[in-house]
Amino acid sequence: VVAPHAPRLFAPRFGRGHRLAGAAHLLLLLVGVADLLARTSPVSFGHGSKPPLELVALPLGRHGEVAGAFLYDVLLGVSGCALTATAALDFGIPKARLRNRASGALDDDQTVTKEEIVEHLFYQILNLTQAVFLRVTPNAVAAFGRKGACLALLMATAPWLARAAFPVNRFSDNYRNDLNEASGTSGGTSRWSVRALYRMKKTQYVFLKHVLQHGLNVGVVLRACTKTDGTNDVNGLADETFFRAHWLLLNAAFVMEFFAQTLVKKKKLSQKNMLRSNAALMATSSCAAVYVISKTSLVASLTSLTLNLVSPKREARSVAIALAAAVAFDGTWPKGWIAFLTLCVAPTCALVEKHARAWGKRHAVEKWF
């Protein structure tokens, strides 16, 4: 779909920054696909050949080297942030100037607003932060023990302190009955199928936040601290083939929904095929996440979800309590850690988040674009 129309999609002068960022991000995704193929099907690249990302490394002298896969993950995260930021700068239209009924990119008569794009930038930053966290945590544990693990977890959770500075678009508005009754979708696509996809996306978001982010982060901390000699099952997690597939599909899903809507608007892709491609990407990314679930802390995931339902917008505090609950269930940490996390860290996080929310409301990120 993209290749025949590449000159018209990426070459025009208007919005060139975003077009070039999009082309670069697409190339990075293709590099990831090639690397994944080399890992899963060595015959494609010849017997004995290494995956492309294993051929690249950044030497650090006596301190070893930075693996090519780590460099790729960081570059992919930075590219995703740049792609989203340039989209807001070059093509972002404020919500007040549009007649959108809700927030979302699956309806052919809706347009993604600047506020939605800027909100998406926040989740790209989370992706980048988690990529660094997964690589840094084993080294932090080896150097500083449990304190290093908690500091790494704090780094991974820190972006949530700035959440109030980013717009919030209610995703549930996309599948409310009163709005969808007025929704029109062309190409013979029924309203219920679009509504179902929106509900699935909402479910995937909740799962991503509480299981694949908070749950995985806490799970990595616990497992890394179980055996500090490097023999635990999270050292090298980010290099395992199943995780590489999950990470590549996750990053692709973050951008392809918006790119597919652009293709529909430009009449390069039908609405029906766009919905099918979204459904296929959602299904494959969900299947790839099954392996990652085994590395998460289900106790932490359930604790985070429960706290979010009872008292939302307090992610740092929720993660601290989720870690305490997981530590209590695990039973390998000294009992003092549970009291410290619950009675000291969690209240401190709640206080910091209160001031962070006030700061975020005064310094909205969307004003920068």
DANOR-V517034 format. One record per pair of residues at least 6 apart in sequence whose ideal C-beta (glycine too) atoms are under 7 Angstrom apart, sorted by sequence separation. I is the first residue (numbers start at 0). GAP is how many residues later the second one is. If there is no record, write none. Layout:
i: {I I}
gap: {GAP GAP}
This chain:
i: {37 58 59 103 172 184 225 236 262 326 1 11 36 37 41 57 104 140 263 56 57 139 140 182 223 9 56 139 184 222 259 56 99 222 223 263 307 326 327 37 56 99 139 179 222 262 306 326 9 38 55 136 139 9 37 54 57 97 99 102 37 53 219 259 303 306 323 326 52 55 97 136 179 303 34 52 135 34 259 323 33 34 92 94 259 302 303 322 323 52 93 132 302 92 93 94 174 30 92 256 319 320 91 132 299 302 132 174 299 173 174 91 255 299 319 320 87 128 129 298 299 319 128 298 252 87 251 296 316 319 86 87 128 171 298 170 252 316 83 87 125 315 316 124 170 248 249 83 84 248 313 315 316 83 315 248 313 31 80 83 121 245 80 244 245 79 80 121 312 245 241 245 27 76 79 80 118 27 117 118 242 117 118 241 242 76 77 118 27 76 114 115 24 73 76 114 23 24 73 24 72 73 236 20 21 155 233 20 152 20 69 102 102 17 102 152 16 17 102 103 101 102 16 17 101 148 222 16 17 14 108 148 219 221 14 106 148 215 218 101 107 211 218 100 106 107 196 203 218 145 215 217 211 215 100 193 196 214 218 100 188 192 196 199 203 210 214 217 129 136 140 144 186 188 214 132 136 140 186 187 185 186 210 214 133 137 141 184 188 213 214 106 125 136 140 213 105 214 210 213 105 209 105 103 209 209 137 137 209 220 133 134 133 217 221 213 217 225 213 217 221 126 126 123 122 111 111 104 104 159 160 104 107 159 156 156 156 107 72 152 68 105 68 152 79 66 82 105 72 79 75 79 145 145 160 160 163 163 161 160 164 163 162 163 161 164 164 165 166 164 39 38 38 35 34 35 35 32 31 28 28 24 117 117 114 117 113 113 0 4 0 0 91 88 87}
gap: {6 6 6 6 6 6 6 6 6 6 7 7 7 7 7 7 7 7 7 8 8 8 8 8 8 9 9 9 9 9 9 10 10 10 10 10 10 10 10 11 11 11 11 11 11 11 11 11 12 12 12 12 12 13 13 13 13 13 13 13 14 14 14 14 14 14 14 14 15 15 15 15 15 15 16 16 16 17 17 17 18 18 18 18 18 18 18 18 18 19 19 19 19 20 20 20 20 21 21 21 21 21 22 22 22 22 23 23 23 24 24 25 25 25 25 25 26 26 26 26 26 26 27 27 28 29 29 29 29 29 30 30 30 30 30 31 32 32 33 33 33 33 33 34 34 35 35 36 36 36 36 36 36 37 37 39 39 40 40 40 41 42 43 43 43 44 44 44 44 45 46 46 47 47 47 47 47 48 48 48 48 49 49 49 49 50 50 50 51 51 52 53 54 54 54 54 55 55 57 58 58 58 58 61 61 61 61 62 64 65 65 66 67 68 68 68 69 69 70 70 71 71 72 72 72 72 72 73 73 75 75 75 75 75 76 76 76 76 76 77 77 77 77 78 78 78 78 78 78 79 79 79 80 80 81 81 81 81 81 82 82 82 82 82 82 82 82 82 83 83 83 83 83 83 83 84 84 84 84 84 85 85 85 85 86 86 86 86 86 86 86 87 87 87 87 87 88 89 90 90 91 91 92 94 94 95 96 97 98 102 103 103 104 104 104 105 105 106 108 108 108 124 127 130 131 146 149 152 153 155 155 156 156 156 158 159 162 163 165 166 169 169 170 170 171 172 172 172 174 174 175 175 187 191 191 192 192 193 194 195 195 196 197 197 198 198 199 199 199 200 201 202 205 208 209 209 212 215 216 222 223 230 247 248 251 251 252 255 262 263 267 268 277 280 281}
